[in-house]
Amino acid sequence: MVVAFKDTMQGGGTLLGRGFTVGKRYSSWPERIVVLTVFCSALLFFGEIDSVIVSAIGADSDFLTAIFLIILIPIVSDLIFRTISLLLGIR
């Protein structure tokens, strides 16, 4: 497992299935940092997110909040990274 993890993390591949840009060097670390930041923010504000979901759905369930966050974290991370990349002119 350590070897598989090392090969995965050391690779210069893209995250979220993006293609390579020919002739440009690419690092996936900025994307990893954005995903980690969004994940940590979701954990930090889990109580507030849960209360919003409870008021919208009407059922108090941490399980539904966790499912919602599992779906939403990659989407929000990708949106933030694409916006930052566009503003900085990276891609």
DSSP file (Angstrom, degrees, kcal/mol; ACC not computed):
  #  RESIDUE AA STRUCTURE BP1 BP2  ACC     N-H-->O    O-->H-N    N-H-->O    O-->H-N    TCO  KAPPA ALPHA  PHI   PSI    X-CA   Y-CA   Z-CA
    1    1 A M     >        0   0    0      0, 0.0     4,-2.6     0, 0.0     5,-0.2   0.000 360.0 360.0 360.0 -38.3    0.0    0.0    0.0
    2    2 A V  H  >  +     0   0    0      1,-0.2     4,-2.6     2,-0.2     5,-0.2   0.898 360.0  50.2 -63.7 -39.3    2.9    2.4    0.8
    3    3 A V  H  > S+     0   0    0      2,-0.2     4,-2.6     1,-0.2    -1,-0.2   0.922 111.3  47.9 -64.7 -43.7    4.4    1.8   -2.6
    4    4 A A  H  > S+     0   0    0      2,-0.2     4,-2.2     1,-0.2    -2,-0.2   0.910 113.5  47.8 -63.6 -41.8    1.0    2.5   -4.4
    5    5 A F  H  X S+     0   0    0     -4,-2.6     4,-2.8     2,-0.2     5,-0.2   0.912 111.8  50.0 -64.3 -42.0    0.5    5.6   -2.3
    6    6 A K  H  X S+     0   0    0     -4,-2.6     4,-2.2     1,-0.2    -2,-0.2   0.921 111.9  47.6 -63.4 -44.3    4.1    6.8   -3.1
    7    7 A D  H  X S+     0   0    0     -4,-2.6     4,-1.0     1,-0.2    -1,-0.2   0.887 114.2  47.8 -63.7 -38.8    3.6    6.2   -6.8
    8    8 A T  H  < S+     0   0    0     -4,-2.2     3,-0.2    -5,-0.2    -2,-0.2   0.933 116.7  40.6 -68.4 -45.8    0.3    8.0   -6.8
    9    9 A M  H  < S+     0   0    0     -4,-2.8    -2,-0.2     1,-0.2    -1,-0.2   0.779 114.3  51.9 -77.6 -26.4    1.5   11.0   -4.9
   10   10 A Q  H  < S+     0   0    0     -4,-2.2    -1,-0.2    -5,-0.2    -2,-0.2   0.693  88.3 102.4 -82.9 -18.1    4.9   11.3   -6.6
   11   11 A G  S  < S-     0   0    0     -4,-1.0    17,-0.3    -3,-0.2    -3,-0.0  -0.230  70.6-137.7 -65.6 154.3    3.3   11.3  -10.1
   12   12 A G        +     0   0    0     15,-0.1    -1,-0.1    16,-0.1    14,-0.1   0.135  60.1 129.7 -96.9  20.3    3.0   14.5  -12.0
   13   13 A G        -     0   0    0     -5,-0.2     2,-0.2     1,-0.1    15,-0.2  -0.104  59.6-101.8 -72.2 171.3   -0.5   13.6  -13.2
   14   14 A T        -     0   0    0      4,-0.3     3,-0.4    13,-0.1     2,-0.3  -0.524  27.3-126.1 -90.9 159.5   -3.5   15.8  -13.1
   15   15 A L  S >  S+     0   0    0      1,-0.2     3,-1.2    -2,-0.2    -1,-0.0  -0.677  86.4  25.0 -98.1 159.8   -6.4   15.5  -10.6
   16   16 A L  T 3  S-     0   0    0     -2,-0.3    -1,-0.2     1,-0.2    -2,-0.0   0.757 127.0 -69.8  59.1  28.8  -10.0   15.2  -11.5
   17   17 A G  T 3  S+     0   0    0     -3,-0.4    -1,-0.2     1,-0.2     2,-0.2   0.721  82.2 160.6  71.1  23.7   -9.3   13.7  -14.9
   18   18 A R    <   -     0   0    0     -3,-1.2    -4,-0.3     1,-0.1    -1,-0.2  -0.508  36.8-120.4 -78.6 148.2   -7.8   16.8  -16.6
   19   19 A G        -     0   0    0     -2,-0.2     2,-0.2     1,-0.1    -1,-0.1  -0.421  28.6-101.3 -82.1 161.7   -5.7   16.4  -19.6
   20   20 A F        -     0   0    0     -2,-0.1     2,-0.6    -6,-0.1    -1,-0.1  -0.537  25.8-127.1 -79.7 148.1   -2.1   17.5  -19.9
   21   21 A T    >   -     0   0    0      3,-0.2     3,-1.8    -2,-0.2     2,-0.1  -0.875  33.6-117.9 -93.5 121.1   -1.1   20.7  -21.7
   22   22 A V  T 3  S+     0   0    0     -2,-0.6     3,-0.1     1,-0.3    -1,-0.0  -0.345  93.2  12.6 -64.2 132.8    1.5   19.8  -24.3
   23   23 A G  T 3  S+     0   0    0      1,-0.2     2,-0.4    -2,-0.1    -1,-0.3   0.422 105.9 101.6  85.5  -1.1    4.8   21.5  -23.7
   24   24 A K  S <  S-     0   0    0     -3,-1.8     2,-0.3     2,-0.0    -1,-0.2  -0.932  70.4-125.6-119.0 141.5    4.0   22.7  -20.2
   25   25 A R        -     0   0    0     -2,-0.4     2,-0.4    -3,-0.1    -3,-0.0  -0.616  30.4-159.5 -80.0 141.7    5.2   21.3  -16.9
   26   26 A Y        -     0   0    0     -2,-0.3     2,-0.4   -14,-0.1    -6,-0.0  -0.974  14.8-171.7-130.4 137.5    2.3   20.5  -14.6
   27   27 A S        -     0   0    0     -2,-0.4     4,-0.3     1,-0.1   -15,-0.1  -0.994  13.1-159.1-125.2 134.4    2.1   20.0  -10.9
   28   28 A S  S  > S+     0   0    0     -2,-0.4     4,-2.1   -17,-0.3     5,-0.2   0.424  71.5  96.4 -90.7   1.8   -1.0   18.8   -9.1
   29   29 A W  H  > S+     0   0    0      1,-0.2     4,-2.4     2,-0.2     5,-0.2   0.878  78.5  55.4 -62.0 -39.1    0.0   20.1   -5.7
   30   30 A P  H  > S+     0   0    0      0, 0.0     4,-2.0     0, 0.0    -1,-0.2   0.913 110.0  47.4 -60.2 -38.6   -2.0   23.4   -6.1
   31   31 A E  H  > S+     0   0    0     -4,-0.3     4,-2.5     2,-0.2    -2,-0.2   0.906 110.6  51.7 -66.0 -40.4   -5.1   21.3   -6.7
   32   32 A R  H  X S+     0   0    0     -4,-2.1     4,-2.4     1,-0.2    -1,-0.2   0.886 108.7  51.2 -63.0 -38.5   -4.3   19.1   -3.7
   33   33 A I  H  X S+     0   0    0     -4,-2.4     4,-2.4     2,-0.2    -1,-0.2   0.905 110.3  48.9 -65.4 -41.5   -3.9   22.2   -1.5
   34   34 A V  H  X S+     0   0    0     -4,-2.0     4,-2.5     2,-0.2     5,-0.2   0.925 112.3  48.1 -64.9 -44.2   -7.3   23.6   -2.6
   35   35 A V  H  X S+     0   0    0     -4,-2.5     4,-2.4     1,-0.2    -2,-0.2   0.920 113.4  47.8 -62.2 -43.7   -9.1   20.2   -2.0
   36   36 A L  H  X S+     0   0    0     -4,-2.4     4,-2.6     2,-0.2    -1,-0.2   0.888 111.4  50.6 -64.7 -39.4   -7.5   19.9    1.4
   37   37 A T  H  X S+     0   0    0     -4,-2.4     4,-2.3     2,-0.2    -2,-0.2   0.919 112.0  46.2 -64.6 -44.5   -8.4   23.5    2.3
   38   38 A V  H  X S+     0   0    0     -4,-2.5     4,-2.2     2,-0.2    -2,-0.2   0.899 113.0  50.9 -65.6 -39.6  -12.0   23.0    1.3
   39   39 A F  H  X S+     0   0    0     -4,-2.4     4,-2.1    -5,-0.2    -2,-0.2   0.933 111.7  46.3 -62.7 -46.8  -12.1   19.7    3.2
   40   40 A C  H  X S+     0   0    0     -4,-2.6     4,-2.3     1,-0.2    -1,-0.2   0.877 111.7  52.2 -64.5 -37.6  -10.7   21.3    6.4
   41   41 A S  H  X S+     0   0    0     -4,-2.3     4,-2.3     2,-0.2    -1,-0.2   0.896 108.1  51.7 -64.5 -39.5  -13.2   24.2    6.0
   42   42 A A  H  < S+     0   0    0     -4,-2.2    -2,-0.2     1,-0.2    -1,-0.2   0.897 111.3  47.2 -64.6 -39.6  -16.1   21.7    5.7
   43   43 A L  H >< S+     0   0    0     -4,-2.1     3,-1.0     1,-0.2     4,-0.2   0.887 111.7  51.2 -66.9 -37.8  -14.9   20.0    8.9
   44   44 A L  H 3< S+     0   0    0     -4,-2.3     3,-0.3     1,-0.2    -2,-0.2   0.884 119.4  35.0 -65.9 -39.5  -14.5   23.3   10.7
   45   45 A F  T 3X S+     0   0    0     -4,-2.3     4,-2.5     1,-0.2    -1,-0.2   0.034  80.0 120.7-104.7  25.7  -18.0   24.5    9.8
   46   46 A F  H <> S+     0   0    0     -3,-1.0     4,-2.7     1,-0.2     5,-0.2   0.886  73.8  52.7 -58.8 -41.2  -19.7   21.1   10.0
   47   47 A G  H  > S+     0   0    0     -3,-0.3     4,-2.1    -4,-0.2    -1,-0.2   0.915 111.6  44.7 -62.5 -44.1  -22.2   22.2   12.6
   48   48 A E  H  > S+     0   0    0      2,-0.2     4,-1.8     1,-0.2    -1,-0.2   0.901 114.2  49.3 -67.2 -40.8  -23.3   25.2   10.7
   49   49 A I  H  X S+     0   0    0     -4,-2.5     4,-2.2     1,-0.2    -2,-0.2   0.906 110.8  51.4 -64.0 -40.8  -23.6   23.2    7.4
   50   50 A D  H  X S+     0   0    0     -4,-2.7     4,-2.6    -5,-0.2    -2,-0.2   0.897 107.8  51.4 -63.2 -41.0  -25.6   20.6    9.3
   51   51 A S  H  X S+     0   0    0     -4,-2.1     4,-2.1     2,-0.2    -1,-0.2   0.867 109.5  50.4 -66.7 -34.6  -28.0   23.2   10.7
   52   52 A V  H  X S+     0   0    0     -4,-1.8     4,-1.7     2,-0.2    -1,-0.2   0.918 112.7  46.4 -66.6 -42.6  -28.6   24.6    7.2
   53   53 A I  H  X>S+     0   0    0     -4,-2.2     4,-3.0     2,-0.2     5,-0.5   0.890 111.1  52.4 -67.2 -38.9  -29.3   21.1    5.9
   54   54 A V  H  X5S+     0   0    0     -4,-2.6     4,-2.2     1,-0.2    -1,-0.2   0.910 110.8  47.4 -62.4 -41.7  -31.6   20.3    8.8
   55   55 A S  H  <5S+     0   0    0     -4,-2.1    -1,-0.2     1,-0.2    -2,-0.2   0.829 116.7  44.2 -70.3 -29.7  -33.6   23.5    8.2
   56   56 A A  H  <5S+     0   0    0     -4,-1.7    -2,-0.2    -5,-0.1    -1,-0.2   0.895 127.4  26.6 -79.7 -41.4  -33.8   22.7    4.4
   57   57 A I  H  <5S-     0   0    0     -4,-3.0    -3,-0.2     2,-0.2    -2,-0.2   0.836  93.4-134.9 -92.4 -36.7  -34.7   19.0    4.7
   58   58 A G  S  <<S+     0   0    0     -4,-2.2     2,-0.4    -5,-0.5    -4,-0.1   0.453  70.6 102.7  94.8   1.7  -36.4   18.9    8.1
   59   59 A A        -     0   0    0     -6,-0.3     2,-1.0     2,-0.1    -1,-0.3  -0.968  68.9-133.5-121.4 134.0  -34.6   15.8    9.4
   60   60 A D        +     0   0    0     -2,-0.4     2,-0.4    -3,-0.1     3,-0.1  -0.724  48.0 144.5 -86.7 103.7  -31.7   15.9   11.8
   61   61 A S     >  -     0   0    0     -2,-1.0     4,-1.3   -11,-0.2     5,-0.1  -0.916  39.1-168.9-146.9 115.2  -29.1   13.6   10.3
   62   62 A D  H  > S+     0   0    0     -2,-0.4     4,-2.4     1,-0.2     5,-0.1   0.787  93.8  63.7 -68.3 -26.6  -25.3   13.9   10.3
   63   63 A F  H  > S+     0   0    0      2,-0.2     4,-2.3     1,-0.2    -1,-0.2   0.917 101.6  48.0 -64.1 -44.1  -25.3   11.0    7.8
   64   64 A L  H  > S+     0   0    0      1,-0.2     4,-2.4     2,-0.2    -1,-0.2   0.880 111.2  51.6 -64.0 -37.7  -27.1   13.2    5.2
   65   65 A T  H  X S+     0   0    0     -4,-1.3     4,-2.4     2,-0.2    -2,-0.2   0.913 109.2  49.9 -64.6 -42.5  -24.7   16.1    5.9
   66   66 A A  H  X S+     0   0    0     -4,-2.4     4,-2.3     2,-0.2    -2,-0.2   0.911 111.4  48.3 -63.5 -42.7  -21.8   13.7    5.3
   67   67 A I  H  X S+     0   0    0     -4,-2.3     4,-1.7     2,-0.2    -2,-0.2   0.920 111.6  51.0 -61.7 -44.3  -23.2   12.5    2.0
   68   68 A F  H  X S+     0   0    0     -4,-2.4     4,-2.5     1,-0.2    -2,-0.2   0.906 112.0  46.3 -59.6 -43.6  -23.9   16.1    1.0
   69   69 A L  H  X S+     0   0    0     -4,-2.4     4,-2.8     2,-0.2    -1,-0.2   0.861 106.9  57.4 -70.2 -35.8  -20.3   17.1    1.8
   70   70 A I  H  < S+     0   0    0     -4,-2.3    -1,-0.2     1,-0.2    -2,-0.2   0.874 115.3  38.5 -60.9 -36.6  -18.8   14.0    0.0
   71   71 A I  H  X S+     0   0    0     -4,-1.7     4,-0.8    -5,-0.2    -2,-0.2   0.876 120.8  44.3 -78.6 -39.9  -20.6   15.2   -3.2
   72   72 A L  H  X S+     0   0    0     -4,-2.5     4,-2.8    -5,-0.2     5,-0.3   0.821  98.2  68.1 -81.5 -32.6  -20.0   18.9   -2.7
   73   73 A I  H  X S+     0   0    0     -4,-2.8     4,-2.5     1,-0.2     5,-0.2   0.922 103.4  43.8 -58.5 -48.9  -16.4   19.1   -1.7
   74   74 A P  H  > S+     0   0    0      0, 0.0     4,-2.3     0, 0.0    -1,-0.2   0.886 115.2  50.0 -64.2 -35.4  -14.9   17.9   -5.0
   75   75 A I  H  X S+     0   0    0     -4,-0.8     4,-2.1     2,-0.2    -2,-0.2   0.940 114.2  43.0 -67.1 -47.0  -17.3   20.2   -7.0
   76   76 A V  H  X S+     0   0    0     -4,-2.8     4,-2.6     2,-0.2     5,-0.2   0.897 113.7  52.5 -66.2 -40.7  -16.5   23.3   -4.9
   77   77 A S  H  X S+     0   0    0     -4,-2.5     4,-2.7    -5,-0.3     5,-0.2   0.924 110.5  47.5 -60.9 -45.0  -12.7   22.5   -4.9
   78   78 A D  H  X S+     0   0    0     -4,-2.3     4,-2.6    -5,-0.2     5,-0.2   0.909 112.1  49.8 -63.5 -42.3  -12.7   22.2   -8.7
   79   79 A L  H  X S+     0   0    0     -4,-2.1     4,-2.0     2,-0.2    -2,-0.2   0.917 113.0  46.4 -62.8 -44.0  -14.7   25.4   -9.1
   80   80 A I  H  X S+     0   0    0     -4,-2.6     4,-2.6     2,-0.2    -2,-0.2   0.925 113.7  48.2 -65.2 -44.2  -12.3   27.3   -6.8
   81   81 A F  H  X S+     0   0    0     -4,-2.7     4,-2.7     1,-0.2    -2,-0.2   0.910 111.8  49.0 -65.0 -41.4   -9.2   25.9   -8.5
   82   82 A R  H  X S+     0   0    0     -4,-2.6     4,-2.3    -5,-0.2    -1,-0.2   0.889 112.0  49.6 -64.7 -37.6  -10.5   26.7  -12.0
   83   83 A T  H  X S+     0   0    0     -4,-2.0     4,-2.5    -5,-0.2    -2,-0.2   0.931 112.6  46.3 -66.2 -45.5  -11.4   30.3  -10.9
   84   84 A I  H  X S+     0   0    0     -4,-2.6     4,-2.4     1,-0.2     6,-0.2   0.920 113.3  50.0 -62.2 -43.2   -7.9   30.8   -9.4
   85   85 A S  H  X>S+     0   0    0     -4,-2.7     5,-1.9     1,-0.2     4,-1.1   0.896 111.6  48.7 -62.1 -40.9   -6.3   29.4  -12.5
   86   86 A L  H  <5S+     0   0    0     -4,-2.3    -2,-0.2     2,-0.2    -1,-0.2   0.918 112.8  47.0 -65.6 -43.9   -8.3   31.6  -14.7
   87   87 A L  H  <5S+     0   0    0     -4,-2.5    -2,-0.2     1,-0.2    -1,-0.2   0.867 117.7  42.2 -66.7 -36.4   -7.5   34.7  -12.7
   88   88 A L  H  <5S-     0   0    0     -4,-2.4    -1,-0.2    -5,-0.2    -2,-0.2   0.593 107.1-125.8 -86.1 -11.2   -3.8   33.9  -12.5
   89   89 A G  T  <5 +     0   0    0     -4,-1.1    -3,-0.2    -5,-0.2    -4,-0.1   0.787  63.6 139.7  72.2  28.3   -3.7   32.8  -16.2
   90   90 A I      <       0   0    0     -5,-1.9    -4,-0.1    -6,-0.2    -5,-0.1   0.895 360.0 360.0 -70.4 -39.8   -2.1   29.5  -15.4
   91   91 A R              0   0    0     -6,-0.6    -1,-0.2    -9,-0.1    -5,-0.1   0.347 360.0 360.0-123.9 360.0   -4.3   27.7  -17.9
